[in-house]
Amino acid sequence: MENIIKEIKNNPLFYNMKEEEIMSVLKCGFATLENYTDNQMLFEKDQKVNKLGIVIEGVLNLVSQKYNGSRVIVTTLEKNDLFGEALIYASQGVSPYDLVSSGKSKVLLIPYRIFSNMCSNNCSYHNQLIRNMLTILSDKIVMLNKKMSILNAESLKGRIAVYLLSLQQSSKRMVFDLPMNRQELAEFLNVKRPSLSRELSNMQRDGIIDVYRSSVKILDMERLRELAD
């Protein structure tokens, strides 16, 4: 466990905590390291979730299954991302999604009791952990509102525009990398991959963006914002 502390110490869950305090909290909370193979489920829809996790290696996809069998990626989780925090104390207590490993991955799992039962040592930094958790949940609400603003766009081109503008605002750059591959982005936007590729090509032809592999360059910010409105 000691060898991952430096990798996770910048996670928002451990904000304002020293490395030795993080180690103590993980030991008190009976945290474990787990390995997963490609396409392996960490948890399934309607399954009880009683642990939150941090991605140590690899990529995880939170996936919604439609009644017709198609998949929609709700979000993609990468190294040091947190998951399960919105489910462990939910009133229904079960997940509305599948969580699937994309390739090999390693995950730190922490039982939910760490936030409700103070450890026997009465650690002063346990309160800091709980405050950090509340901040994370508030930020999650903001993120979900952004997701809704993307999906509420009337056209696919509008969804793409809102998504790209959100990435530009986060990176503060006009050139940035897409965090998802083309198939994952199509599922995230709830469209077919050929439709996504066609619209990206159209936007490139119109001089709005330039796309090269996973890299996007915004060429005409004003027209991109018009599409997003």
C-alpha positions in Angstrom: 0.0 0.0 0.0 2.9 2.4 0.8 4.0 2.5 -2.9 0.7 4.2 -4.0 0.6 7.0 -1.5 2.6 9.4 -3.6 0.3 8.6 -6.6 -2.9 9.4 -4.7 -1.9 12.1 -2.3 -3.1 14.8 -4.8 -6.5 13.2 -5.0 -9.2 15.7 -3.8 -10.2 13.1 -1.2 -6.9 13.6 0.6 -6.7 17.4 0.3 -4.7 19.0 3.1 -3.6 15.6 4.5 0.0 14.4 4.9 1.3 11.1 3.5 1.4 9.4 6.9 -2.1 10.6 7.6 -3.4 9.1 4.3 -1.7 5.8 5.1 -3.3 5.8 8.6 -6.7 6.5 7.1 -6.4 3.7 4.5 -5.3 1.2 7.2 -8.2 2.2 9.5 -10.6 2.0 6.7 -9.4 -1.5 5.5 -8.7 -0.2 2.0 -7.5 -2.9 -0.5 -5.8 -2.9 -3.9 -7.6 -4.9 -6.6 -6.6 -5.7 -10.2 -9.1 -6.0 -13.1 -8.8 -7.4 -16.7 -10.2 -5.9 -19.9 -14.0 -5.6 -19.9 -14.2 -6.9 -16.3 -17.1 -5.5 -14.3 -16.3 -3.7 -11.0 -20.0 -3.5 -10.3 -23.2 -3.9 -12.3 -26.5 -2.1 -12.6 -28.7 -2.7 -9.6 -25.8 -4.0 -7.5 -25.3 -2.7 -4.0 -22.3 -0.4 -3.8 -20.6 -0.2 -0.4 -17.1 0.9 -1.4 -15.7 3.9 -3.2 -12.6 3.6 -5.3 -9.6 5.4 -6.8 -8.2 4.4 -10.2 -4.5 3.6 -9.7 -3.8 2.3 -13.2 -5.8 2.0 -16.4 -9.2 3.3 -17.5 -12.7 2.6 -16.3 -16.0 3.3 -18.1 -19.2 4.1 -16.3 -21.8 2.6 -18.7 -25.6 2.9 -19.1 -27.3 -0.1 -20.8 -30.4 0.8 -22.8 -33.3 -1.6 -23.3 -32.3 -2.2 -26.9 -28.8 -3.4 -25.7 -26.9 -0.4 -26.8 -24.3 1.2 -24.5 -23.8 4.8 -23.5 -20.7 5.9 -21.6 -21.8 8.2 -18.9 -18.2 9.1 -18.0 -14.6 7.8 -18.4 -12.4 7.4 -15.3 -8.7 7.6 -15.5 -5.7 7.5 -13.1 -6.4 9.1 -9.7 -10.2 9.5 -10.5 -12.6 8.7 -7.7 -15.8 6.6 -8.2 -18.7 5.3 -6.1 -18.8 8.3 -3.8 -22.3 9.3 -5.0 -23.7 5.8 -4.4 -22.4 4.5 -1.1 -25.0 6.5 0.9 -27.7 6.8 -1.7 -31.2 5.9 -0.4 -31.7 3.2 -3.0 -28.3 1.9 -2.3 -27.7 0.3 -5.8 -25.9 1.5 -8.9 -27.9 2.7 -12.0 -24.9 1.9 -14.2 -22.2 -0.7 -14.9 -18.6 0.1 -14.1 -16.3 -1.7 -16.6 -12.5 -1.9 -16.9 -11.2 -0.7 -20.3 -8.0 -2.7 -20.6 -6.1 -3.8 -17.5 -6.6 -1.6 -14.5 -5.7 -1.4 -10.8 -8.0 0.2 -8.2 -7.9 1.2 -4.6 -11.2 0.2 -2.9 -12.2 1.9 0.4 -15.3 0.6 2.4 -17.9 3.3 3.0 -17.7 2.9 6.8 -14.7 5.1 6.8 -17.0 8.1 6.5 -19.5 7.1 9.2 -17.4 5.4 11.9 -14.5 7.4 13.5 -11.5 5.2 13.9 -10.6 3.9 17.4 -7.5 6.2 17.5 -9.8 9.4 17.2 -7.6 10.7 14.3 -7.9 14.5 14.1 -7.5 14.3 10.3 -10.5 12.0 9.9 -12.7 15.1 10.0 -10.6 16.5 7.1 -11.4 13.4 5.1 -15.1 13.9 5.6 -14.9 17.6 4.7 -13.1 16.6 1.5 -15.8 14.1 0.7 -18.5 16.8 1.0 -16.6 19.1 -1.4 -16.2 16.3 -3.9 -19.9 15.6 -3.9 -20.7 19.2 -4.4 -18.3 19.3 -7.4 -20.0 16.2 -8.8 -23.3 18.0 -8.9 -21.7 20.8 -10.9 -20.2 18.2 -13.3 -23.5 16.5 -13.9 -25.1 19.8 -14.7 -22.5 20.3 -17.4 -23.2 16.8 -18.7 -26.9 17.7 -19.0 -26.1 20.9 -20.8 -24.2 18.8 -23.4 -27.0 16.3 -24.0 -29.7 19.1 -24.1 -28.2 20.6 -27.2 -30.7 20.2 -30.1 -28.2 18.8 -32.7 -25.2 16.5 -32.7 -23.1 19.4 -33.9 -24.3 21.4 -30.9 -23.4 18.6 -28.5 -19.9 18.4 -29.9 -19.6 22.2 -29.7 -20.6 22.3 -26.0 -18.3 19.4 -25.2 -15.3 21.0 -26.9 -15.9 24.3 -25.3 -16.0 22.6 -21.9 -12.6 21.0 -22.6 -11.2 24.3 -23.8 -12.4 26.1 -20.6 -10.8 23.4 -18.5 -7.5 23.4 -20.3 -7.4 27.1 -21.0 -5.9 26.3 -24.4 -7.0 26.3 -28.0 -5.3 23.0 -28.7 -6.0 20.0 -26.4 -6.4 16.2 -26.4 -9.7 14.4 -26.2 -9.8 12.2 -23.1 -11.9 9.6 -24.9 -11.3 7.6 -28.1 -13.8 8.1 -31.0 -16.1 5.2 -29.9 -16.2 6.2 -26.3 -17.0 9.8 -27.3 -19.8 8.6 -29.5 -21.3 6.7 -26.6 -20.8 9.6 -24.3 -22.7 11.9 -26.7 -25.3 9.1 -27.3 -24.8 8.9 -31.1 -23.4 6.4 -33.5 -19.7 6.6 -34.2 -20.1 7.2 -38.0 -22.4 10.1 -37.2 -19.8 11.6 -34.8 -17.0 11.2 -37.3 -19.1 12.8 -40.1 -19.9 15.8 -38.0 -16.3 16.3 -36.9 -15.3 16.1 -40.5 -17.9 18.7 -41.4 -16.8 21.0 -38.7 -13.2 20.7 -39.9 -14.2 21.3 -43.5 -16.1 24.5 -42.3 -12.9 25.8 -40.7 -14.3 25.6 -37.1 -11.9 23.0 -35.7 -8.9 21.0 -36.8 -8.8 17.3 -35.7 -5.7 15.1 -35.8 -6.1 11.8 -34.1 -7.0 12.6 -30.5 -5.9 16.3 -30.8 -8.4 19.1 -31.4 -7.5 22.7 -32.4 -10.2 25.3 -32.2 -9.9 27.6 -35.3 -13.1 29.7 -35.0 -14.2 30.2 -31.4 -17.1 32.4 -32.4 -18.7 29.9 -34.7 -18.2 27.1 -32.2 -20.0 29.2 -29.6 -22.8 29.8 -32.0 -23.3 26.1 -32.5 -23.4 25.6 -28.8 -26.2 28.1 -28.3 
